Every structure is written in C-alpha cells, then in structure tokens.
Amino acid sequence: MSKPGLDGRHRNKDGEISGKHGNTLVRTLRKVYGQGFAAGYPETAKLSEVMFHLNETSLSQLRRDHETDHLEHKIAQASK
C-alpha cells in the first residue's frame, strides 16, 4: 500500500511501519492481535525480521492501525 509523494513517487507504508516499530517483538503484537499474528515465527522475533513475510491478515491489521494512528498506542498498551 503506497501513497504518491510530492515528486510522484510512492512511499512504501510497510517500510514505514517496519522502520518505526521494527524493534517490537512478535510477542507484544500477539497481545494486540491474538496468537495467530505472525504464525510460524518465534515470539522473540522482531517485527522488522518478519514484516515482509507476514500473511495478508496480519499485514492488513498492522496497516489499518498504522494508517489510523492507533498502532503506537496499541503497542504501548501491550508492552505494559
């Protein structure tokens, strides 16, 4: 999912999510999205390590929350 930039190029929203929240552990994201998030990956893996291998369901959840500015809050709540 991308949006056109000022010069007509598109920004990769997935890269933006990974860059901003890349150090977040899968364990934390499973507290937010359920145990099926990033299925097949260890809970100690970082989002940046699995981001581009996520299934469509997990990726859609991340994109939606990132685009609505809810992702950061949800991660903070789950990290407590």
C-alpha positions in Angstrom: 0.0 0.0 0.0 1.5 3.3 -1.0 0.7 6.9 -1.4 2.1 9.3 -4.0 4.8 11.6 -2.8 5.5 15.2 -3.8 7.6 14.1 -6.8 5.1 11.4 -7.9 6.9 8.5 -6.3 5.1 6.2 -3.9 6.0 5.7 -0.3 6.0 2.1 0.9 3.8 2.1 4.0 5.1 -1.3 5.1 8.6 0.0 5.2 7.4 3.0 7.2 5.8 0.6 9.8 8.9 -1.6 9.9 11.2 1.5 10.4 9.1 3.0 13.1 8.1 -0.2 15.0 10.7 -2.6 13.8 12.1 -3.4 17.3 8.6 -4.5 18.5 8.6 -8.2 19.4 6.1 -10.6 17.9 5.2 -11.5 21.5 3.9 -7.9 22.0 2.0 -7.8 18.8 0.3 -11.1 19.6 -1.1 -9.4 22.8 -2.7 -6.9 20.5 -3.8 -9.1 17.5 -4.0 -12.6 19.0 -1.9 -15.7 19.0 -2.3 -16.1 15.2 -0.3 -13.0 14.4 2.9 -13.8 12.5 2.1 -17.5 12.8 5.1 -19.7 12.4 7.6 -17.1 13.8 9.0 -17.2 17.3 7.6 -14.7 19.9 11.1 -13.3 20.3 11.4 -12.3 16.6 11.3 -8.6 15.9 8.7 -7.1 13.6 11.5 -5.9 11.2 12.6 -9.6 10.8 9.1 -10.9 9.9 7.3 -7.8 8.4 7.8 -8.7 4.7 6.8 -12.4 5.3 3.5 -11.8 7.1 0.3 -13.3 5.8 -2.3 -10.9 4.5 -4.4 -11.0 7.6 -1.6 -9.9 9.9 -0.3 -7.3 7.5 -3.8 -5.8 7.0 -4.2 -5.4 10.7 -0.9 -3.6 11.0 -1.6 -1.4 8.0 -5.0 -0.4 9.2 -3.8 0.5 12.7 -0.8 2.4 11.3 -2.9 4.4 8.9 -5.4 5.4 11.6 -2.6 6.2 14.1 -3.6 3.5 16.5 -0.6 1.2 16.2 1.7 3.1 18.5 -0.9 3.3 21.3 -1.8 -0.4 21.0 1.9 -1.4 21.2 2.4 0.8 24.2 -0.6 -0.7 26.0 0.5 -4.3 25.2 4.1 -3.6 26.4 2.9 -2.7 29.9 
